[in-house]
Amino acid sequence: MIADSEGLRISVDHVLLLLLFLFGVDVLDLSGMLVAGTILLFFFLHLTDLSFDTNAWILLLFSAFYFGSITFYEGLSVDGIIKYAIAPWGIYLIGYTMRLHNRALSVADVSFIVALGFFLHGMLNLYAGIQVFGASLNNNYRQAYDFWQGRIISVTTASLYYTPFTLMSIGVIFFSKKKITRIVSAVSIALGIYASMIYQNRTLILACALVFAMNVLLVMIDRDIPVVKKYRIYGILAFAVLAVITAFLANVAGIRDTIMNSSLMNRVTGDKQDRTTIWISFIFGQAWRYPFGGMKAVLYDHKPFVHNMWLDTFRHAGFFPFLFLITFTLRSVLQVHTFRRLGKLTNEDTGVLVSLLAGTMLSFMVEPVIEANPYIFYLPIFVMGLINGHNQDVQGILEELFFLDQSGSEAFNY
């Protein structure tokens, strides 16, 4: 009977995971219905073993205040109920409950599958955009096209779809033991950078560089990685970097001319806009005049967004959603650190997940994520649910083993 129950739980979780993958792909432009259906199905099937941790309560408060603010200013809508009132904490609980009660699930593998769904949507959009606008890297427009909706969308929205998986792939390059996985990840990174050049998107390229440097540091300080393996990793990286630099300087296949004449390079060297200027104009400007949001605060040069997920949350929905989102973020940083320690006991690819979350957070720091693409906002929340479910489960096992060890010692001494 217990075996049947466990088998049913695993089957249910696989169904939920499939739905989340399809949600990421946005099959037939049904993301809203898919995420709502997944959450409702989850509550129906897991109602008896549902448990809220502190992070879930924080996200519930975030959703309540965010939804309340936008409803007051913009009116009630079904879309608002799904995206802001239910999805943030609902998605977190799915990840938390799935991993807490199902040890067969790998946090890295589940995160990989959902992130892959978003990446495929991003690549479908890239394909559609090339069909409509062409594949030239030197163009005078910054437009993207949505494959399912059949309409022009912002490049920020389009870029966010493929960003998490691309960043995750950098961690795979460093920490995966499977050659085929590293090859697939290298292709994914190349596609992500190619899309960024077409979209003239600086954010992902900068985030990739920072995540790459972070992983070099993680390898350097990780005592569990043998010194010989570290030297091998450094040797491969040095060779790859040298090959890229040589190819660029020698203009192999015209690569230097292509990059230097690209619209992305022109934007990097010509656009002197500093994100921090917009942030400062908001923080030390009108932010505190509108503590309940409403998009009323006027920004530097009348920009439409602050270009920072946390600050845009303040401007749109007010101080309290901003406070709860900051609290969730800071707690998550500490919980990821715990996961790096506990994940080694269960052979989790902690480096891959750190790459995903750290790089995503860097991207979110310079983009109005909830305004541009709230669905991608749910991905790191879901991953944090998985991580905290894992942490809670493993800590429970360790406490149980410690209790048994202490009980055995006391019985022996007696």
Order of alpha helices (4+ residues) and beta strands (2+ residues): alpha-alpha-alpha-alpha-alpha-beta-beta-alpha-alpha-alpha-alpha-alpha-alpha-alpha-alpha-alpha-alpha-alpha-alpha
